Amino acid sequence: MRMAVMQEGTDLCGRVDKAAAVRRAAAGDREAFEELMDAYHRRIFAMVYSRITSRMDAEDITQEIFVRAFQGVRSLRDPELFKPWLYRIALNAINDFLRKKRLRSIFTLFTRERDDGEVPDPIRGGSDYLERKEFWTRLNEFFSRLSPSEREVFRLKFLDGLCIREIAEVMEKNESTIKTHLYRAVEKFRRESDLSGFLKEEKA
């Protein structure tokens, strides 16, 4: 249930949202849905790419996300919840892809003969490439030490830019639980002195 103090035309974080476009899209207006795609495509693609790391796969998954959203927007009861609803669709699509990828990997272990071909040289793109690669390597190592919930909350907050209320909607948990997961993840991050230092260098 929405809080009474929330003003019409603002999203869960108090920003102006796309409620009018969502209402039109739910009524079958394709142009309105294209407006929503223009507004959210970059952020959804960035969210997918940060978890998949293959641009081609990320583009395919992003397209699938918006196809699912277009097919389901008429069933969205509250237009002001479009953003967390869309992010939930994105998370489900990402998890579907990763699940299928794991199954393919397991199948490959039992069916493919050992490949003794050359390993591509990863050192390409100069020092900037190497620095970014090092950052993501360290960040993924950090993620591996978080619980699944802590990892997803941290990503949604700091990589995807969602607020606590939106994260709660996306993960279908109450805000207190989200705050607890976020607090634990941030405390663990602060103890990662090497990673914290690297982030400071990135901002400089």
N, C-alpha and C positions, 0 to 999 in steps of 0.2 A: 504493500500500500504506500502511495506517495505521501510525503509529509505535507501538511497543509501550508507550511511556510514557503514551499518551493513555488516560485513565481512561474507563470506560464511563459514559455519561450526560452527557458534556461534548462541546461542539462543537469546531471547529477552533481556536477562540480560547480554549478552556478554560472556556467558560460552559456552564451546564446547557442542554441542547438539548431538542428535541421528538421524540427518537428513538422513544419508545414510541408516540406518536401516529402517527408515520410508519409504523411497523410495522403498526399497526391499519388505517391508511388503505390500505396496500399489500395488506392482506387483504380489502379491500372495505368497510371500515367508513366510511360517509359522515359520521357524526358526528365521527369522528376527523379526517377531512379538513377539516370545517368548523372544528374547533379550530385546525388549522394556518392556515386562511384568516384566522381572527380574529387569530392571532398575527402574521401577516406582511402582511396586506392594507394597512395604513397605510404600511409601509415600501416595499412594492412600488409602491403608487400614487405615493408621493413620488418614487421613482426614475424612474418613467415620466413624471410631470408635469414634472420638472426638465429632461427632454430633449425633450418634445413641446410643452409650454406651452399646450396646449388642454385644458381640463378635461374636456370631453365626449369627446375622442379618448382622453385618458388613462384615463378610466373604462372605455371600451370595450376598450382594450388590456389594462388590468388584469384585466378579466373574462376576456378571451381567454387570458391567462397562466395563470390558475387553472384554466381548462378544460383547457388543455394539460397542466398539472401533474397534474390529477386523472386524465387519460387515461394518463399515463405513469408515475405513482408506483409501479405494480406492477413496473416494470422497473428501479427504482432499487435497486442492489445493496447500498449501504451507507446505512442510515437517518441516520447521523451526517453525511452529506454532503448532506442535504436542502436546507439553506439555500443553499450555492453552486450547487447544481443548479437551484434555483428562480430564482436570480438570472441564471443562464445562459439559462434559458427566457425570462426577462424581456428580457434584452439581445437575444436573437434576435427576439422579438416586436417590440421597438422598431425594430430594424434592418429588419425586414420592412415595417413601417409607413412608415419614412422612405424606403425604396427605392421603394415604390409611390407615395409622395407626390412624389418627384422625377420619376418617370415621368409622373405626371399633370400636373406643372408643365411638363415639356417638351412634352407633348401639347397643353396649353393654349396655349403660345406659338405653335403653328402653326395652331390651330383657332379661337381666340377672337378676336373683333374687339376693338380697343382700347376700354377703358372710360374715359370722361371724366366719370364721375359724381363726386359729392362724396367727399372723403376724410374718414372719421370723425375727430373730435377725440380725440387720444390722452390729453389732459390731463384725466383724471377721477380722482376718488378722493382728492384733496387731496395734501398734502406727503408723507405716508407712502407713498402709491402711487408718487409720482414718485421718492422715494428708493430704493424697491425696484426700480423700473423701471431707474433709473440703475445700481444695483448689478448687476442681471442683464445689462444692456447691456455694462457693463465686463467682467463675468465671461465672457460669450460672446466678447467681443473677445480676451480672454486665451486662451480655449480655442482660438480660431482660429489662434493662434501655436504651439500644441503639436502634436506628432505625434499620430496617432490613438491609438496605444498610451498615450502620456503622458496624453492627455486622458481616456481611459477609466479608467486607474489612479487619476488624481487624483479623478475623480468617485466612483468606487467607494469610495475611502478616505475622502474628506472630506464628500461629499454623502450617500453611502449608508451610511457607517459600517462598512464591512467591514474585517477585518484582513488582513494580508499573505497568510496561508494561504488565506483565503476568496477573495481576489482572484485568487490563483494558480489555484484550482480553477475559478472562474468563467471566466477568460480562457484556461484550459488552457495555462498557461506555468509555468515553474519559479519558485520564490520569488526567486532571485537576479535574474532578468530583471525581475520586478515591482519589486524594490527599486531597480534601476537606473532604470527608467522613473519611479518615484515621486521619486527623488532629483533627476532632471533637471527634472521638473515643478515640484517645490517650489522649486528654485533659481531657476527662471524666475519663479515667483510672487513670491518675495522681492524680485526686481528690479522688480516692478510696485509702485512706491512709492505711487502714487495708489490702487490697488486695496487694498493692505495697509492704508492709512490709513482707507479707507472701511469695511473690515471691523472695525477697531478702534472706529469710531464706532458700528457696528451692535451691538457687544457692550456698549457703555457703557450 
